[in-house]
Amino acid sequence: MAQARRKTKPKDAVLPSPEGRTSRPAWQGSLRLSLVTCKVGLYRATSATADISFNLINPKTGNRIKMITTDPDTGPVDRSSLVKGYAVEKEKYVLFTDDELKAVKLETTSTLEIERFVDADSIDRLYWDTPYLLMPLDKAGVEAYSVIQHAMVQANQIALGRVIMHTRERLLAIEPRDTGLIATTLRMKDEVVNTANALKGVTSAKTDKQMVDIARRIIEQLKGEFDPEEFIDRYEDALRDLIQEKLKGHKLTRAKAPERGGNVIDLMAALKKSLNAKSAPAKAAAQKKRPRASAWRVWNCRRCRCH
């Protein structure tokens, strides 16, 4: 007698990771709004892959230096044998294994529950930290994800929730963007400086009404829209130019450092001069040809007459 085939539950179809993002999310779990849930992952919304980085090299051998974990008493130690320690006083630590730390589990370890909705303006900009793409992980959760996203668009509110990420519980501000959701980590209260106390030492001087009026007119001259395409990292570009010159074998020498501006002696004269200069908005400045490596001057050489 033929046995009946056992029905297997179909696996949820996994969605591809966001374009240009690593396939491994920084956190994954369930997004929950009351009884509505869906599987989601947090992917970094920013990237530093284009940044220039340098390694420490021994100039005598050309070898890259290796950082070796070393015990001051016994010498080099295998990193895999190390444990974490919390300093309770100088040279005295409470030790923890990875398993002991993993035993500390909150619901936010695997669930991002929306706890509250607030106006975006009610969150001080000092608290905003790192943005992430909040993405559904499988097709089964797309409908619930879309319902939450559309409801948030209509409510025009920021959702607050918490997750365990990088060994800390982090507060997230979730907001709709395009057809999805963005989640930005928020700093906790003890991470933000009390600016009122910190700025107490800045005394408010009595200002001249005419000077303030001229300064406001200068502000109007420089007013414009923010376009990230207009603002590039000129220091990074200068480093890239420097690297290319070194690759070509050109001899380099340090150029004279730019003069540092000091305190203005005649503030009124400086304001009037700035106003008369009719400075163009930042857009015009950004459109100028980028400078070559300003910190270095390339010596003319017989092999190259490009300078």
Steps between C-alpha positions, in 0.01 A plus 500: 500500500647831391571740780351848482756767436566727793411859420789737555449863584641714215787724598449873475657640185798710600524846349831619351708743705478872410696601193857592587466371857668209672283186510541479879274738696630675812192364680210277403181405677132593506347844459185516711219754512250367756403159350636571150846350447746434218861385471740787434870580487702815560752590228739797522370792293846655479832371371866579562639269230615796289702650786877496470673298770868446571687206650807517720803384299859432600691720250811279527323185378178630341303258716168585661520504879295237686335584829560204731296447819755492780490433872750730675621206713485195273531651150286429188157341564260319266205735450250210499591420862415848630191595701337834575558678829330790679730721708363540853818676614855546373646164384196310632245354259184292504536247216225382264486236229299554179239249621452691826446826312259334256295383799394863554196498274221754476199485272670768289773249412275365224199737494476865399171603657363843421437655840398855419437749219635855524540812287836516324557854631480372858832311461802725554750469212775422751337161557496382136786259428533224234240435225402149386272359232225303672414228247264201494696172492246277326204531267260380770563818697472751216125559547528571875807718434308699235199546730723648772685718248184640341340568839809691611497710181141601571563566871816703425658376823835354610483156665724416796622149581799322653731217390811328636779578254879494543470392868271792586129575504452780250205730453386532138303774326308343210363712218355432154722586204415436134329157501667369816614587850817656641606430858751735663670419829450768763756582766393442859467791742832425673681520164389855422669799660277750680565787258350762732759415766783453251438842342467691826853627460412667169407851602251689287651833394294811432456521124476798270169503308669619179759220520228237547310644201809477277567144619142404414542644149815291456300194606238583236775520235628154592157336529430203274366144482693205639614273218743225610635482145650846545701410809793265459774397740780718363751351743426149367545629143829663597617169648406316180699752296793455736484121464501528121803730506686254722411214265644701209825539692479877537698662780282680754569768754281649768343828393464804719207462736209743447486795738272461796239768550518689826246714682358788299617838633243718322182290487291765323762542225522125451121468474474781243785356296331158500171655388662694218674189376155369401597142575317247286314211661684185594392346170729727302791418725435129471495520120851640482770266380613290792848588628786257470666377817537831679723360774765396248680654202614279215849577376531533123703215364653422166283193457179696533403852390141483613554747791 
